[in-house]
């Protein structure tokens, strides 16, 4: 009894289930080709509100209010809200908002501040997305009372914001602490 006949049968079966193999393959390639970026998990409504503070433009804010109302009324999915938000304020602002929120969650920096890294000087520097100030000194949190805990959000409104900015700290810790 040679095993060739049975292995032929297996090949035929595998053809049918090749689609699962394909998605697994695609998932693996996505993992290996994706650049090292941190994924910040924040609620979409918080992101819209933070973007408002960063943009600080009346015309845009009106649109953001409309978007917020649509999102809160469940007229659109969090993913759609995120896309619309990105269209309104731009990818950079959305990323900054995500980083600001993540820093508030982790308590790394005072509200509004984001940490970047200067490869030329090999030093981190700090940018306040709300006031547009940049400094080499790490802003201290002692001047501010700790932010109030965020209101409980619907589980389904959490979105992943992938920050393509290079953050000096290990970005993977952000993804972990976002769930705490």
SULFENBEL-V507043 format. One record per residue. N is the residue number from 0. RES is the residue in one letter. PHI is phi in whole degrees, -180 to 180 (* if undefined). PSI is psi as a letter, one per 30 degrees, with the letter a starting at -180 (* if undefined). D_LAST is the distance of its C-alpha to the last C-alpha in whole Angstrom. Layout:
# SULFENBEL-V507043
n->N res->RES phi->PHI psi->PSI d_last->D_LAST
n->N res->RES phi->PHI psi->PSI d_last->D_LAST
This chain:
# SULFENBEL-V507043
n->0 res->X phi->* psi->j d_last->58
n->1 res->X phi->-81 psi->k d_last->57
n->2 res->X phi->-78 psi->g d_last->53
n->3 res->X phi->-63 psi->e d_last->53
n->4 res->X phi->-63 psi->e d_last->54
n->5 res->X phi->-68 psi->e d_last->51
n->6 res->X phi->-67 psi->e d_last->49
n->7 res->X phi->-62 psi->e d_last->50
n->8 res->X phi->-59 psi->e d_last->49
n->9 res->X phi->-63 psi->e d_last->45
n->10 res->X phi->-59 psi->e d_last->46
n->11 res->X phi->-64 psi->e d_last->47
n->12 res->X phi->-62 psi->e d_last->44
n->13 res->X phi->-61 psi->e d_last->41
n->14 res->X phi->-58 psi->e d_last->43
n->15 res->X phi->-64 psi->e d_last->41
n->16 res->X phi->-91 psi->g d_last->38
n->17 res->X phi->-67 psi->f d_last->38
n->18 res->X phi->-63 psi->e d_last->36
n->19 res->X phi->-67 psi->e d_last->33
n->20 res->X phi->-61 psi->e d_last->34
n->21 res->X phi->-67 psi->e d_last->34
n->22 res->X phi->-64 psi->e d_last->30
n->23 res->X phi->-63 psi->e d_last->29
n->24 res->X phi->-62 psi->e d_last->31
n->25 res->X phi->-62 psi->e d_last->30
n->26 res->X phi->-61 psi->e d_last->26
n->27 res->X phi->-66 psi->e d_last->27
n->28 res->X phi->-67 psi->e d_last->29
n->29 res->X phi->-59 psi->e d_last->26
n->30 res->X phi->-65 psi->e d_last->24
n->31 res->X phi->-77 psi->f d_last->27
n->32 res->X phi->-93 psi->f d_last->28
n->33 res->X phi->-66 psi->k d_last->25
n->34 res->X phi->-68 psi->l d_last->25
n->35 res->X phi->-71 psi->j d_last->22
n->36 res->X phi->-132 psi->l d_last->20
n->37 res->X phi->-95 psi->k d_last->16
n->38 res->X phi->-100 psi->k d_last->14
n->39 res->X phi->-102 psi->k d_last->12
n->40 res->X phi->-98 psi->j d_last->11
n->41 res->X phi->-137 psi->l d_last->12
n->42 res->X phi->-82 psi->k d_last->13
n->43 res->X phi->-65 psi->e d_last->17
n->44 res->X phi->-66 psi->e d_last->18
n->45 res->X phi->-63 psi->e d_last->16
n->46 res->X phi->-65 psi->e d_last->18
n->47 res->X phi->-63 psi->e d_last->21
n->48 res->X phi->-65 psi->e d_last->21
n->49 res->X phi->-68 psi->e d_last->20
n->50 res->X phi->-61 psi->e d_last->23
n->51 res->X phi->-60 psi->e d_last->25
n->52 res->X phi->-67 psi->e d_last->25
n->53 res->X phi->-75 psi->e d_last->25
n->54 res->X phi->-71 psi->e d_last->28
n->55 res->X phi->53 psi->h d_last->30
n->56 res->X phi->-127 psi->k d_last->33
n->57 res->X phi->-60 psi->e d_last->34
n->58 res->X phi->-61 psi->e d_last->36
n->59 res->X phi->-67 psi->e d_last->32
n->60 res->X phi->-60 psi->e d_last->30
n->61 res->X phi->-61 psi->e d_last->33
n->62 res->X phi->-66 psi->e d_last->32
n->63 res->X phi->-66 psi->e d_last->28
n->64 res->X phi->-62 psi->e d_last->28
n->65 res->X phi->-63 psi->e d_last->30
n->66 res->X phi->-62 psi->e d_last->27
n->67 res->X phi->-61 psi->e d_last->25
n->68 res->X phi->-63 psi->e d_last->27
n->69 res->X phi->-62 psi->e d_last->28
n->70 res->X phi->-65 psi->e d_last->24
n->71 res->X phi->-66 psi->e d_last->23
n->72 res->X phi->-82 psi->g d_last->26
n->73 res->X phi->58 psi->h d_last->25
n->74 res->X phi->-80 psi->f d_last->28
n->75 res->X phi->-134 psi->l d_last->27
n->76 res->X phi->-79 psi->l d_last->24
n->77 res->X phi->-55 psi->e d_last->21
n->78 res->X phi->-65 psi->e d_last->22
n->79 res->X phi->-65 psi->e d_last->25
n->80 res->X phi->-61 psi->e d_last->24
n->81 res->X phi->-65 psi->e d_last->22
n->82 res->X phi->-63 psi->e d_last->26
n->83 res->X phi->-65 psi->e d_last->28
n->84 res->X phi->-61 psi->e d_last->25
n->85 res->X phi->-62 psi->e d_last->26
n->86 res->X phi->-64 psi->e d_last->30
n->87 res->X phi->-71 psi->e d_last->30
n->88 res->X phi->-111 psi->f d_last->28
n->89 res->X phi->95 psi->l d_last->28
n->90 res->X phi->-58 psi->e d_last->26
n->91 res->X phi->-60 psi->e d_last->26
n->92 res->X phi->-63 psi->e d_last->25
n->93 res->X phi->-62 psi->e d_last->22
n->94 res->X phi->-65 psi->e d_last->20
n->95 res->X phi->-62 psi->e d_last->21
n->96 res->X phi->-60 psi->e d_last->19
n->97 res->X phi->-63 psi->e d_last->16
n->98 res->X phi->-69 psi->e d_last->16
n->99 res->X phi->-59 psi->e d_last->17
n->100 res->X phi->-63 psi->e d_last->14
n->101 res->X phi->-67 psi->e d_last->11
n->102 res->X phi->-67 psi->e d_last->13
n->103 res->X phi->-67 psi->e d_last->13
n->104 res->X phi->-60 psi->e d_last->9
n->105 res->X phi->-83 psi->f d_last->9
n->106 res->X phi->73 psi->g d_last->12
n->107 res->X phi->-70 psi->e d_last->14
n->108 res->X phi->-135 psi->l d_last->17
n->109 res->X phi->-62 psi->l d_last->19
n->110 res->X phi->-57 psi->k d_last->18
n->111 res->X phi->98 psi->f d_last->21
n->112 res->X phi->-93 psi->k d_last->21
n->113 res->X phi->-130 psi->k d_last->20
n->114 res->X phi->-101 psi->k d_last->21
n->115 res->X phi->-120 psi->l d_last->24
n->116 res->X phi->-129 psi->k d_last->26
n->117 res->X phi->-98 psi->j d_last->30
n->118 res->X phi->-65 psi->f d_last->31
n->119 res->X phi->-64 psi->e d_last->35
n->120 res->X phi->-92 psi->f d_last->34
n->121 res->X phi->58 psi->h d_last->31
n->122 res->X phi->-135 psi->k d_last->29
n->123 res->X phi->-79 psi->l d_last->26
n->124 res->X phi->-136 psi->l d_last->26
n->125 res->X phi->-124 psi->k d_last->25
n->126 res->X phi->-126 psi->k d_last->25
n->127 res->X phi->-93 psi->j d_last->25
n->128 res->X phi->-66 psi->f d_last->24
n->129 res->X phi->-82 psi->e d_last->25
n->130 res->X phi->-100 psi->f d_last->28
n->131 res->X phi->64 psi->g d_last->29
n->132 res->X phi->-100 psi->k d_last->30
n->133 res->X phi->-126 psi->k d_last->29
n->134 res->X phi->-147 psi->l d_last->29
n->135 res->X phi->-86 psi->f d_last->29
n->136 res->X phi->-78 psi->k d_last->28
n->137 res->X phi->-70 psi->k d_last->24
n->138 res->X phi->-65 psi->k d_last->24
n->139 res->X phi->-90 psi->l d_last->23
n->140 res->X phi->-92 psi->f d_last->21
n->141 res->X phi->-62 psi->f d_last->23
n->142 res->X phi->-71 psi->f d_last->25
n->143 res->X phi->-109 psi->k d_last->22
n->144 res->X phi->-68 psi->l d_last->21
n->145 res->X phi->-62 psi->k d_last->17
n->146 res->X phi->-65 psi->k d_last->16
n->147 res->X phi->-64 psi->l d_last->16
n->148 res->X phi->-62 psi->k d_last->12
n->149 res->X phi->-66 psi->k d_last->12
n->150 res->X phi->-64 psi->l d_last->14
n->151 res->X phi->-62 psi->k d_last->13
n->152 res->X phi->-103 psi->l d_last->14
n->153 res->X phi->-63 psi->k d_last->15
n->154 res->X phi->-60 psi->e d_last->13
n->155 res->X phi->-82 psi->f d_last->16
n->156 res->X phi->-99 psi->g d_last->16
n->157 res->X phi->-81 psi->k d_last->13
n->158 res->X phi->-127 psi->l d_last->15
n->159 res->X phi->-94 psi->k d_last->15
n->160 res->X phi->-106 psi->j d_last->17
n->161 res->X phi->-93 psi->j d_last->18
n->162 res->X phi->-90 psi->j d_last->19
n->163 res->X phi->-91 psi->g d_last->23
n->164 res->X phi->-78 psi->k d_last->23
n->165 res->X phi->-86 psi->j d_last->23
n->166 res->X phi->-100 psi->k d_last->20
n->167 res->X phi->-64 psi->e d_last->21
n->168 res->X phi->-75 psi->l d_last->18
n->169 res->X phi->-65 psi->j d_last->17
n->170 res->X phi->-65 psi->f d_last->15
n->171 res->X phi->-70 psi->f d_last->14
n->172 res->X phi->-67 psi->e d_last->11
n->173 res->X phi->-62 psi->e d_last->10
n->174 res->X phi->-60 psi->e d_last->10
n->175 res->X phi->-69 psi->e d_last->7
n->176 res->X phi->-71 psi->f d_last->5
n->177 res->X phi->-60 psi->f d_last->6
n->178 res->X phi->-90 psi->f d_last->4
n->179 res->X phi->-68 psi->* d_last->0
